[in-house]
Amino acid sequence: MDHDIIGVYRRVWTFLTIYVQLTLSTLAAGASTRQEEELCMSPLGCFSTAPPFSHLPLPWHRDVINTKFLLRTRSNPDEDHQIHSGNMTSLMTSNFEDKVKTYISIHGFTMFSAIPDTHWHFEFTKRLLERENANVFFVDWQGGSRTGVDANQAASNVRVVAAELVYFCEWLQNQTGVSFESFHLVGFSFGSQVAGLAGGRLNNLGRITGLDPAAFGFEDNPPDAQLDETDAVFVDVIHTDGEIIAGWGPSIKRPIGHVDFYPNGGLNQPGCDPCKFDFDYVVDFSCS
């Protein structure tokens, strides 16, 4: 197929996706008279459509999102070991070490894909374990991030994943005595917002690195309802895809951390299509 035609298809797909998202956001924001709803899930607590999340739908149930915490260490660098919150057997049979640093990486929006955007995670884990002895967790929440073009639903599901992460970290601390100061959360897109919401509830969390923090559902929120510099002792943010078309982009452009980096201006990266079409994953908006 001619490359020019493919380029047109890509731009049309981008425009339609953005249009759908902006329409959904506008409808949600305009529904000020709708009745507030609430969903309660033990042990995570209750989630409502009251402010500051009145512009989003209710999140899905935790059983649907099915958040998983997958551990890799130098003892198991190529194979995940799932640790279940509250399950001592899964912890005791793992290679978790309480004397080393703990990294927790969190993926973002996966749209239609049956597989989360793990390509960066595997390389991230490999490089980390080559550099230092550490616990490296991957938070798999594809059950809540695979929402088609409805990014608002994925944004709402972020709240449940953040609560799961808080519950997991607090349980891990209670069982091992590990300090939150030794934790470094690394989130991509909506994963950055998961890290921010969780960090706001974990006292003295060491560090959060936000990679292109998602704008959908969060950009206009108050500081306690999105990633910001108060969520950890140190918050650094890398902005690489702040614009896809006509000034609009999927990630927050303004500085929100203690330190914010803008490679090549932070809007788009040389050699990257504004919208890279992939027939295996349907569409991937990231050039990070």
N, C-alpha and C positions, 0 to 999 in steps of 0.2 A: 504494500500500500504506500502511496506517495507520502513522503514525510510532511508536506504542507497540509494534506488532508488530515493526517493524524494530529498535527498541531491544532487544527481547527476543532477536531473532536475533543481534544483535551481542554481547550478553552471553554467550549460549550458545556462540557461536563462540570468544569470548575464553576462556571457561572450558575448553572442550575443548582448545584449543591449549595453554593453560597446563598442563592435566592431562597431555597427551601429552609435553610437554617435561619436566615433573617426573618422570614415569614413566621416560622414557629416561635422565634424569640419575641417578635412583636405581638403575636396572639397571646402568648403566655404573659407578657408584661401588661397587656391591656386587659387581662382578666382579673381586674382588681376587685370585682364584686363576687368572685367565686368563693365558695365556702372552703375554709381551711380544712385540710385533711391531715391525718396523722397515722403513722405506722410504727408500732412498737415491736422490738425484737430483743428478747433476752439473749445474751447479757449486754447487748450493745446500747440499749436505751431506745428512745423514741425519736422519730424524724417527722417533721411536719412541713407544710407548705407555707408556714408563717415566715415573715421577714427574718433573716436576710435572704431566704431562699424561696420567697413567694413567686418568683419569676420562673421557677422550675417545677416539674411534676414531682410526685412522690417517687422516692427511689424504689428500686425493686427489692424484693426480700433477699436476705443474705443467702438463703438456700439456692436461689437462682443465680446470684452473682458468684457464689462458690469460691471465695477468695482462698488462695493457697500460698503457703510460705515454703519456698523451696531453697534448701541450703546446699551450698558447695563450699568445700574447704580444700586445702592442699592434700588432704587424705582422700577426698572424693572430688577431684577437679572436673571430671567429665560426666558425673552422674548426680542428679538431684536427689536429695533426701527431704521428703516432706515432713515438716514438724507441725503438729496440730495443737492449737491453743488448748491448754487444759489437759493434754495427753502426755503424761510423764514418760510413758514408754517410748513415744516417738522422739522425745528429747534425749533420753538416756541412751538410746541406740544410735544417736547421731554423732557426728564428729565436732559438734559445737564446742568451742573453747572460750571460757569466760575471762581469760587473761589477754585476749587479743582484740583488735578493733573489729567492729561489726558494721558491714556495709549492707544497706537495704536498697535495692533498685526496683523501680516501679514503672511499668509500661504505661502507654497512653491509649488513645482512642484507636480501636481496631476496625470500626465500621462493619464490614461484611465478613471479614476474614475469620476463619476457624482457628487461626494460629496467631497469637499476639506478636507484636513487633519485637521479637527476641533476638534478631540478628546483632543488634548493638549490645544486648545483655551478655551474650556468650563471649563476645570479644572483650567487653568490659570485665567480666569475671576472670577470663584467662589472663589479661594483663595485670589485674590486681593481685592475683595469686602468684604470678611470676615475681612481682615486686615485693610482696610482703605476705606474711602468714596472717590470715584474717578469716572471719566468717563472712560469707557473701550470700545474702538472701535475695531471692527474686520473688516479688509479689505478683502472682498470676491472678488477675481478676477479669479475664477475658469474658466470663459470663455476664459481666456488667458493662464491658467496654464495646461489645459487639452489638451495636444498636442501629445498624444501617446508617441512614443519613440523619437520624435523630440524635444529634450531639447533645441536646438539652437533657435527654434521658441519661446519657452517659455521664454528663456533668452532675446530675442528681445522684447517680450511683456512686460517684466519688465519695460522697459523705459516708456511705456504709463501709466502703473499703478503708477509709481513714479510721473509722471506729474499730474495724477489725484489726487494723495495724496497732492502734493504741492498746486494745485488749491483749494482743499478742505480745507486744513489747513489755507491758506491765507484768504479764504472767511470766515472761522470760526473766525479767529482773527479779521477781519474787522467788523464782526457783533457783537461779544461779548467782544472784547478787551482782550481776553485771551493771555497770553504770551507764546511764543514758548519755553521758558525756563522751563515751567511746563509740556512740552510734553516729553513722553518717548516712543520711537518706539521699538517694539520687533518683529524681523523678523526671520523666519525659512527658511533655504535654499535660494531659490530665493527671499523670503520675506525679507531676510537680505539685498539683493542687492537693492530691492525696497526702503528700509529704507535709505540705503547709498546714492542712487541717489537723493532721496527727501531731505535728510538732507543737502546735499551739496548746496541746493537752499533755505533753510530755515535758516535765520539768527539767531544765538544763540539758536539753538535747544538744549534742555536740555540733552537728553541722547538717545543713541541707544544701544540696546543689540542684537548682532548677534548670532543666534543659527545655527551652521554649515553653514556658508555662502557658497552659491553655487559656484562651480568652473567653470562649463560650461559657456562659453561666457564671463567670467569676470576675471579669474585668471591672465591673461596676460595683462589686461587693465591698462592704467595709473591710478593714484590715483583718479582723478576726475571722473572716469568711473567705479568705484566699491566702495564697502564699505571700508572706512579707517578712521583713527583717526581724520581727519579734518572735518568729517561730522556732528559732534555734540560736545557740550562742553565736554561730556564724552562718550567714546565708549568702551564697554566691549564685548568680544567675547568668546563664549564657543565652543570648538572643541571636538566633540565626535565620528565622523565617517569619519575620514580622509582617510581610506583605506578599500577597498572591496576586491581587488585582485591585486597581484603583484605590490604593491606600489601605485596603482591607487585608487582614491576615489572620491565621488561626491562633497566633500566640500574642501574649501581652508585650507591648513594645516599651512601655515606660519602665524606669528603674524601680525595682521592688526589693532588692537585697541590700546587704551591706556593701557588696561589690557587684556591679553588673558589667558584663562583657558583650560587645557588639562586633563580632568578626565581620569584616567587610561592610560595616554599617548596620548589620543585623537584620536587614530586610530580606535578602535572598543571597545565595552563595554562587559564585562563578561556576559554571558547568552544570548547574542544577536547573531542571525545568521547573517553572512555577507550579506545574501540576504534572507529576510523573505518572503515566498510566501503566499499570501492571496487570495483565490479564489473570495472573494467579491470585492477586490480592485485591482486584477490582480497582482500587485507587489508593494511593499513598501520598498524603500531603506533606510528607517530611523530606527535607533535604538536609537534615541535621547530620 
